[in-house]
Amino acid sequence: MKHLFVVLTLVSGLCFAQNKGSIKGRTVELSTQKGVEFASVALLSSSDSSLVKGGVTDTLGRFTLQNIADGHYLLAISSVEYQRFVSAPIHINENQRDLDLGTLFLQADQKQLNEVVVKGTKPVFEQKMGNIIVNVDSKMFKTATNALEVMRRSPGLLVDMSGKITFRGTSPKILIDGKDLRMTEEQEKNYLKSLTPDQIETIELMPTPPAKYESSFQTVINIKLKRDQNLGGRGSIYGTYLQHRFATGDAGGNLTYKTQKMAFSLNTGWNSSNWYQELTDRRVMGKEGNKDVFESYSYLKNPTQSFNAVAGVEYVVSPHHSFDFKVTGDVGRAPSSTYAENKSVLRGNEQPLTVSHNQMTENSRSLTGLAGYTYKNNKGRELMVEVAVAGSQKPGTQNMVSEFVRNNEQVRGISVQRNDQLANSTFRTLNAIYTDVVGKEWKLEAGFKMNYVKNLAKIDYDTLIRTDASRSTPLTVADFRRDFGRSNEFTFDENITMFFMQMSKQFKKLGFTAGLRAENTVTQGESVTLGAIVNRNYWNILPNLTLQYKLNDNSNLVWSSSRKLSRPTVWQLNPFPFFIDPYTVAMGNPFLYPRIRNVSEVTYSYKKLMLVTGYNYNQNGVTQLPLYNATTRLTTWQQVNANNHRLFFDVSHSATLLPKWNYQMYLSTAYGGENVTLNGQSNSVAGLSASLWVSNMFTLPKGYTLEVSGWYNVPERASFYRARSLGAMNVGVQKSFANNRWNTQLNLNDIFWTSIFRANIKVDDSDMTFTNVQPQRYASFRVTYNFGKSKYQARGRKSGVSEDAARIRK
């Protein structure tokens, strides 16, 4: 009987196992026929939609669900990039145990599925392989009118008044659909202003981008646009009026037109701004017993005008081969004027009041052209090759007149410093990336890039030789002479060769990405006037590793670590002295080393809650510090290398508090320190920082949406600066008309004007306290009009061009 019982048990177990079925298939994007990797696959009971079994697609979009009992099911596939897919009813029974569904197509448009009503909405933030996915369709972005406004509401991103974006303490690289914008900074801002939220599917934030991205991409923001297969044209135009102390405006738009074989795109932007700054500071400079005291007030007004355009053509030869061509260009003019008053007490002796009037102009022009070729098949193999050339010019002038006054009377002749400036840059780039699948499940990516950059910067100073002139004295060319001591010509050539390889694989619950990047940099910087040459030739090996473990359907755990390289910009290397006032000068440093950023972090996400903790260490970070010369009484804001570290902990959360009230918050805390060697002495600081951002979105009657948001920074230590607390409260109202073709938005920023920056800096022989007032409090009104039916957006190619363009244009 015992043996009979064992036999019967084995037989029944075998029969039970044989009654189990399986379902397999492959998901691909409808437009590209490319497999959709890492999509969530859920097997649901057809009776109550409860979850029976789940899985994830591999790098080719394939999936297999095993050990499925007889029954009636629905298969649901979802990914943050695509519309949710739900199958027709599936039956597993004795006549159909192993089911192959074949190829399943996912669409990127927003058409509502009629077969299934999906209850609930996507969370505002999701976590995927160490990256934060911002779902722009969320109600939290109803009052946002463009991509910059969406980023301002995204966790970890800080967007200031000028449109400058900061992510985890870095300047992120912005990509569109994974492709490089290849634009100047001004072009990029206008492009982001022209993108409306309804054109954006998701924004992917990469705090530790893998090896396939440029090493200087410390962090990456990838904006994924909504796409479909409609032919024809679509576009939008916008206009904004902004009022602070002065009026500011911008306008622009984008247009795309698609045929069966070709696609055309045009993006333009115009901006006229009136930025200003009021700076009050007190400087106690020099060693103990030999102190000099400076008190100054300066007011800078900087009206700027700029126009830029991006035009592109894409040609599809066949489903596997395509070409694209793109031209970007911009022109700009930025005249500025500064009024400054300087009081000084030198070794106990009060000096005459110095009143300075500084007139500056800067004109800019740039042009970039590129051509790309792409091959791809439906098995995951892809090859991209791109060549690009670009150039930019930035001529400018400065004329600073200083008077020396005591008791409202001029005590000696005026001082005049004037100069002509020129900054020209050209570069050429060859870039290639190959993608394939190895061993049926491993995704391989490899590539190389060669980059050649030439820069020329020149400045010619003229100094007034008359000692009896006043501001009303007519001056001629004979009253000036060339100041060869400060005139200079600086050339900087840079050749970079880069290689990378990256592997990734998705197991049942574990996701894995590992990469290695090698870069060789050869530079030659020469101060022609001074006869000084600084040559560098170095290799950098830059690894990265990301592991993601799916704890359950609601939570994930990610660990990532990477090393990145950031080279100094030409402006940071340029040794030219640029006078801000007679006692203050800014200067670059040709001896700067590149920054190496090492970062490691752990992310835990549970539904709409995300916790991030990590540590980063920067070797040879570049910072700007005031150095005082007791002999000349000149304060030089010098670019120097510094080592710094940061231990951080971030929390983000979103929720629906009431049916018409949604909120989200982001809290960032960090403890960090910095060390720099000045004049042979080590200077170190350390401190705690924390910031909180909260947004509340209310759905009002008649289609109005109200947003009330605010942020607050505690007193903190940032580099050698000790800043006081500051924050702001903002209100925005949004309304759409005519089936969302018209969109209007009114914003009031920093209502109580509490974002004034006040700080103190102590380093070497410098002790400075200053207050900086900028136009953070303002009211703006924006109107956007969308036209056309197609949702097509220009695809572009991944390129390394904009990385170099950003460096040579700064």
FENHUVEN-V496655 format. One record per residue. RES is the residue in one letter. D_CENTER is the distance of its C-alpha to the mean C-alpha in whole Angstrom. Layout:
# FENHUVEN-V496655
res=RES d_center=D_CENTER
res=RES d_center=D_CENTER
This chain:
# FENHUVEN-V496655
res=M d_center=74
res=K d_center=71
res=H d_center=71
res=L d_center=71
res=F d_center=68
res=V d_center=66
res=V d_center=66
res=L d_center=66
res=T d_center=63
res=L d_center=61
res=V d_center=62
res=S d_center=61
res=G d_center=57
res=L d_center=57
res=C d_center=58
res=F d_center=55
res=A d_center=53
res=Q d_center=54
res=N d_center=53
res=K d_center=50
res=G d_center=48
res=S d_center=44
res=I d_center=42
res=K d_center=39
res=G d_center=37
res=R d_center=34
res=T d_center=31
res=V d_center=29
res=E d_center=27
res=L d_center=29
res=S d_center=28
res=T d_center=27
res=Q d_center=30
res=K d_center=27
res=G d_center=28
res=V d_center=26
res=E d_center=25
res=F d_center=25
res=A d_center=26
res=S d_center=28
res=V d_center=32
res=A d_center=34
res=L d_center=38
res=L d_center=39
res=S d_center=43
res=S d_center=44
res=S d_center=46
res=D d_center=44
res=S d_center=40
res=S d_center=40
res=L d_center=38
res=V d_center=41
res=K d_center=38
res=G d_center=35
res=G d_center=33
res=V d_center=30
res=T d_center=29
res=D d_center=29
res=T d_center=27
res=L d_center=29
res=G d_center=29
res=R d_center=33
res=F d_center=34
res=T d_center=38
res=L d_center=39
res=Q d_center=42
res=N d_center=45
res=I d_center=45
res=A d_center=49
res=D d_center=50
res=G d_center=49
res=H d_center=47
res=Y d_center=43
res=L d_center=40
res=L d_center=37
res=A d_center=34
res=I d_center=31
res=S d_center=27
res=S d_center=24
res=V d_center=20
res=E d_center=20
res=Y d_center=24
res=Q d_center=26
res=R d_center=29
res=F d_center=32
res=V d_center=35
res=S d_center=38
res=A d_center=42
res=P d_center=44
res=I d_center=45
res=H d_center=48
res=I d_center=49
res=N d_center=53
res=E d_center=55
res=N d_center=55
res=Q d_center=51
res=R d_center=50
res=D d_center=47
res=L d_center=45
res=D d_center=43
res=L d_center=41
res=G d_center=39
res=T d_center=36
res=L d_center=34
res=F d_center=32
res=L d_center=29
res=Q d_center=28
res=A d_center=24
res=D d_center=26
res=Q d_center=26
res=K d_center=30
res=Q d_center=32
res=L d_center=34
res=N d_center=38
res=E d_center=39
res=V d_center=38
res=V d_center=36
res=V d_center=34
res=K d_center=34
res=G d_center=31
res=T d_center=27
res=K d_center=24
res=P d_center=22
res=V d_center=19
res=F d_center=18
res=E d_center=19
res=Q d_center=18
res=K d_center=19
res=M d_center=19
res=G d_center=17
res=N d_center=14
res=I d_center=14
res=I d_center=15
res=V d_center=14
res=N d_center=17
res=V d_center=17
res=D d_center=21
res=S d_center=21
res=K d_center=23
res=M d_center=21
res=F d_center=19
res=K d_center=22
res=T d_center=21
res=A d_center=18
res=T d_center=18
res=N d_center=15
res=A d_center=12
res=L d_center=10
res=E d_center=13
res=V d_center=13
res=M d_center=9
res=R d_center=11
res=R d_center=14
res=S d_center=12
res=P d_center=13
res=G d_center=11
res=L d_center=8
res=L d_center=10
res=V d_center=9
res=D d_center=12
res=M d_center=15
res=S d_center=14
res=G d_center=10
res=K d_center=8
res=I d_center=5
res=T d_center=6
res=F d_center=7
res=R d_center=10
res=G d_center=11
res=T d_center=8
res=S d_center=5
res=P d_center=3
res=K d_center=4
res=I d_center=5
res=L d_center=8
res=I d_center=11
res=D d_center=14
res=G d_center=13
res=K d_center=13
res=D d_center=12
res=L d_center=11
res=R d_center=13
res=M d_center=13
res=T d_center=13
res=E d_center=11
res=E d_center=13
res=Q d_center=14
res=E d_center=10
res=K d_center=11
res=N d_center=14
res=Y d_center=13
res=L d_center=11
res=K d_center=14
res=S d_center=17
res=L d_center=15
res=T d_center=18
res=P d_center=17
res=D d_center=20
res=Q d_center=19
res=I d_center=16
res=E d_center=17
res=T d_center=15
res=I d_center=11
res=E d_center=11
res=L d_center=9
res=M d_center=10
res=P d_center=10
res=T d_center=13
res=P d_center=12
res=P d_center=16
res=A d_center=17
res=K d_center=17
res=Y d_center=14
res=E d_center=13
res=S d_center=14
res=S d_center=12
res=F d_center=9
res=Q d_center=9
res=T d_center=7
res=V d_center=6
res=I d_center=5
res=N d_center=9
res=I d_center=10
res=K d_center=14
res=L d_center=16
res=K d_center=20
res=R d_center=23
res=D d_center=26
res=Q d_center=29
res=N d_center=30
res=L d_center=32
res=G d_center=31
res=G d_center=29
res=R d_center=26
res=G d_center=24
res=S d_center=23
res=I d_center=24
res=Y d_center=23
res=G d_center=24
res=T d_center=23
res=Y d_center=25
res=L d_center=24
res=Q d_center=26
res=H d_center=26
res=R d_center=28
res=F d_center=28
res=A d_center=27
res=T d_center=24
res=G d_center=23
res=D d_center=21
res=A d_center=22
res=G d_center=21
res=G d_center=21
res=N d_center=21
res=L d_center=24
res=T d_center=24
res=Y d_center=28
res=K d_center=29
res=T d_center=32
res=Q d_center=34
res=K d_center=33
res=M d_center=30
res=A d_center=27
res=F d_center=26
res=S d_center=23
res=L d_center=22
res=N d_center=20
res=T d_center=20
res=G d_center=19
res=W d_center=21
res=N d_center=20
res=S d_center=23
res=S d_center=22
res=N d_center=24
res=W d_center=22
res=Y d_center=24
res=Q d_center=24
res=E d_center=27
res=L d_center=28
res=T d_center=31
res=D d_center=31
res=R d_center=34
res=R d_center=34
res=V d_center=37
res=M d_center=37
res=G d_center=39
res=K d_center=41
res=E d_center=44
res=G d_center=47
res=N d_center=45
res=K d_center=43
res=D d_center=41
res=V d_center=40
res=F d_center=38
res=E d_center=37
res=S d_center=35
res=Y d_center=33
res=S d_center=31
res=Y d_center=30
res=L d_center=27
res=K d_center=27
res=N d_center=24
res=P d_center=25
res=T d_center=23
res=Q d_center=23
res=S d_center=21
res=F d_center=21
res=N d_center=20
res=A d_center=20
res=V d_center=19
res=A d_center=22
res=G d_center=23
res=V d_center=26
res=E d_center=26
res=Y d_center=29
res=V d_center=30
res=V d_center=33
res=S d_center=34
res=P d_center=33
res=H d_center=32
res=H d_center=31
res=S d_center=28
res=F d_center=27
res=D d_center=25
res=F d_center=24
res=K d_center=22
res=V d_center=22
res=T d_center=19
res=G d_center=21
res=D d_center=20
res=V d_center=23
res=G d_center=22
res=R d_center=25
res=A d_center=24
res=P d_center=27
res=S d_center=27
res=S d_center=30
res=T d_center=30
res=Y d_center=33
res=A d_center=34
res=E d_center=37
res=N d_center=38
res=K d_center=40
res=S d_center=41
res=V d_center=44
res=L d_center=45
res=R d_center=47
res=G d_center=48
res=N d_center=49
res=E d_center=47
res=Q d_center=46
res=P d_center=46
res=L d_center=43
res=T d_center=41
res=V d_center=40
res=S d_center=37
res=H d_center=36
res=N d_center=33
res=Q d_center=32
res=M d_center=29
res=T d_center=28
res=E d_center=25
res=N d_center=25
res=S d_center=23
res=R d_center=23
res=S d_center=21
res=L d_center=22
res=T d_center=21
res=G d_center=23
res=L d_center=22
res=A d_center=24
res=G d_center=24
res=Y d_center=26
res=T d_center=26
res=Y d_center=29
res=K d_center=28
res=N d_center=31
res=N d_center=32
res=K d_center=32
res=G d_center=29
res=R d_center=29
res=E d_center=27
res=L d_center=26
res=M d_center=24
res=V d_center=25
res=E d_center=23
res=V d_center=24
res=A d_center=22
res=V d_center=23
res=A d_center=22
res=G d_center=23
res=S d_center=22
res=Q d_center=24
res=K d_center=24
res=P d_center=27
res=G d_center=28
res=T d_center=31
res=Q d_center=32
res=N d_center=35
res=M d_center=35
res=V d_center=39
res=S d_center=40
res=E d_center=43
res=F d_center=45
res=V d_center=47
res=R d_center=49
res=N d_center=51
res=N d_center=49
res=E d_center=51
res=Q d_center=50
res=V d_center=51
res=R d_center=50
res=G d_center=49
res=I d_center=45
res=S d_center=42
res=V d_center=40
res=Q d_center=38
res=R d_center=36
res=N d_center=34
res=D d_center=33
res=Q d_center=30
res=L d_center=28
res=A d_center=25
res=N d_center=25
res=S d_center=23
res=T d_center=24
res=F d_center=22
res=R d_center=23
res=T d_center=22
res=L d_center=24
res=N d_center=22
res=A d_center=23
res=I d_center=23
res=Y d_center=25
res=T d_center=25
res=D d_center=29
res=V d_center=30
res=V d_center=33
res=G d_center=35
res=K d_center=35
res=E d_center=32
res=W d_center=30
res=K d_center=27
res=L d_center=26
res=E d_center=24
res=A d_center=24
res=G d_center=23
res=F d_center=23
res=K d_center=22
res=M d_center=24
res=N d_center=22
res=Y d_center=24
res=V d_center=23
res=K d_center=25
res=N d_center=25
res=L d_center=27
res=A d_center=27
res=K d_center=30
res=I d_center=32
res=D d_center=35
res=Y d_center=37
res=D d_center=40
res=T d_center=42
res=L d_center=44
res=I d_center=48
res=R d_center=50
res=T d_center=50
res=D d_center=52
res=A d_center=50
res=S d_center=48
res=R d_center=45
res=S d_center=48
res=T d_center=50
res=P d_center=49
res=L d_center=48
res=T d_center=48
res=V d_center=47
res=A d_center=50
res=D d_center=48
res=F d_center=45
res=R d_center=45
res=R d_center=42
res=D d_center=41
res=F d_center=40
res=G d_center=40
res=R d_center=36
res=S d_center=36
res=N d_center=34
res=E d_center=32
res=F d_center=30
res=T d_center=29
res=F d_center=26
res=D d_center=26
res=E d_center=24
res=N d_center=25
res=I d_center=23
res=T d_center=24
res=M d_center=22
res=F d_center=23
res=F d_center=22
res=M d_center=24
res=Q d_center=23
res=M d_center=25
res=S d_center=25
res=K d_center=27
res=Q d_center=28
res=F d_center=31
res=K d_center=33
res=K d_center=31
res=L d_center=29
res=G d_center=25
res=F d_center=25
res=T d_center=22
res=A d_center=23
res=G d_center=22
res=L d_center=23
res=R d_center=21
res=A d_center=23
res=E d_center=22
res=N d_center=25
res=T d_center=24
res=V d_center=27
res=T d_center=26
res=Q d_center=29
res=G d_center=28
res=E d_center=32
res=S d_center=33
res=V d_center=35
res=T d_center=37
res=L d_center=37
res=G d_center=38
res=A d_center=35
res=I d_center=34
res=V d_center=31
res=N d_center=31
res=R d_center=29
res=N d_center=29
res=Y d_center=27
res=W d_center=26
res=N d_center=24
res=I d_center=24
res=L d_center=21
res=P d_center=22
res=N d_center=20
res=L d_center=22
res=T d_center=21
res=L d_center=24
res=Q d_center=24
res=Y d_center=27
res=K d_center=28
res=L d_center=30
res=N d_center=31
res=D d_center=30
res=N d_center=29
res=S d_center=27
res=N d_center=25
res=L d_center=25
res=V d_center=22
res=W d_center=22
res=S d_center=19
res=S d_center=20
res=S d_center=18
res=R d_center=18
res=K d_center=15
res=L d_center=16
res=S d_center=15
res=R d_center=17
res=P d_center=18
res=T d_center=17
res=V d_center=20
res=W d_center=20
res=Q d_center=20
res=L d_center=23
res=N d_center=25
res=P d_center=28
res=F d_center=29
res=P d_center=30
res=F d_center=28
res=F d_center=30
res=I d_center=29
res=D d_center=33
res=P d_center=36
res=Y d_center=35
res=T d_center=31
res=V d_center=29
res=A d_center=26
res=M d_center=26
res=G d_center=24
res=N d_center=26
res=P d_center=26
res=F d_center=27
res=L d_center=24
res=Y d_center=23
res=P d_center=20
res=R d_center=18
res=I d_center=19
res=R d_center=17
res=N d_center=19
res=V d_center=17
res=S d_center=20
res=E d_center=19
res=V d_center=21
res=T d_center=20
res=Y d_center=23
res=S d_center=23
res=Y d_center=26
res=K d_center=26
res=K d_center=23
res=L d_center=23
res=M d_center=21
res=L d_center=21
res=V d_center=19
res=T d_center=21
res=G d_center=20
res=Y d_center=20
res=N d_center=18
res=Y d_center=20
res=N d_center=19
res=Q d_center=21
res=N d_center=21
res=G d_center=18
res=V d_center=18
res=T d_center=19
res=Q d_center=21
res=L d_center=25
res=P d_center=28
res=L d_center=31
res=Y d_center=34
res=N d_center=37
res=A d_center=40
res=T d_center=42
res=T d_center=40
res=R d_center=39
res=L d_center=36
res=T d_center=32
res=T d_center=30
res=W d_center=26
res=Q d_center=26
res=Q d_center=23
res=V d_center=24
res=N d_center=23
res=A d_center=23
res=N d_center=23
res=N d_center=21
res=H d_center=21
res=R d_center=20
res=L d_center=21
res=F d_center=20
res=F d_center=20
res=D d_center=18
res=V d_center=20
res=S d_center=19
res=H d_center=22
res=S d_center=23
res=A d_center=26
res=T d_center=29
res=L d_center=31
res=L d_center=33
res=P d_center=33
res=K d_center=32
res=W d_center=29
res=N d_center=26
res=Y d_center=24
res=Q d_center=21
res=M d_center=20
res=Y d_center=18
res=L d_center=19
res=S d_center=18
res=T d_center=20
res=A d_center=20
res=Y d_center=23
res=G d_center=22
res=G d_center=24
res=E d_center=24
res=N d_center=26
res=V d_center=27
res=T d_center=30
res=L d_center=32
res=N d_center=35
res=G d_center=36
res=Q d_center=35
res=S d_center=33
res=N d_center=31
res=S d_center=29
res=V d_center=28
res=A d_center=26
res=G d_center=26
res=L d_center=24
res=S d_center=22
res=A d_center=21
res=S d_center=19
res=L d_center=20
res=W d_center=19
res=V d_center=21
res=S d_center=21
res=N d_center=24
res=M d_center=25
res=F d_center=29
res=T d_center=30
res=L d_center=33
res=P d_center=36
res=K d_center=36
res=G d_center=32
res=Y d_center=31
res=T d_center=28
res=L d_center=27
res=E d_center=24
res=V d_center=25
res=S d_center=22
res=G d_center=22
res=W d_center=20
res=Y d_center=22
res=N d_center=21
res=V d_center=24
res=P d_center=25
res=E d_center=23
res=R d_center=23
res=A d_center=20
res=S d_center=21
res=F d_center=24
res=Y d_center=24
res=R d_center=26
res=A d_center=24
res=R d_center=26
res=S d_center=25
res=L d_center=23
res=G d_center=22
res=A d_center=22
res=M d_center=24
res=N d_center=23
res=V d_center=25
res=G d_center=24
res=V d_center=26
res=Q d_center=26
res=K d_center=28
res=S d_center=28
res=F d_center=32
res=A d_center=33
res=N d_center=32
res=N d_center=28
res=R d_center=29
res=W d_center=28
res=N d_center=26
res=T d_center=26
res=Q d_center=24
res=L d_center=25
res=N d_center=23
res=L d_center=24
res=N d_center=22
res=D d_center=23
res=I d_center=27
res=F d_center=28
res=W d_center=26
res=T d_center=26
res=S d_center=22
res=I d_center=24
res=F d_center=23
res=R d_center=26
res=A d_center=26
res=N d_center=28
res=I d_center=28
res=K d_center=30
res=V d_center=30
res=D d_center=33
res=D d_center=35
res=S d_center=33
res=D d_center=33
res=M d_center=31
res=T d_center=31
res=F d_center=29
res=T d_center=27
res=N d_center=25
res=V d_center=25
res=Q d_center=22
res=P d_center=22
res=Q d_center=21
res=R d_center=24
res=Y d_center=24
res=A d_center=25
res=S d_center=23
res=F d_center=25
res=R d_center=23
res=V d_center=25
res=T d_center=24
res=Y d_center=26
res=N d_center=26
res=F d_center=28
res=G d_center=30
res=K d_center=30
res=S d_center=28
res=K d_center=25
res=Y d_center=24
res=Q d_center=20
res=A d_center=20
res=R d_center=19
res=G d_center=18
res=R d_center=18
res=K d_center=16
res=S d_center=16
res=G d_center=15
res=V d_center=16
res=S d_center=12
res=E d_center=12
res=D d_center=15
res=A d_center=15
res=A d_center=12
res=R d_center=14
res=I d_center=18
res=R d_center=17
res=K d_center=16
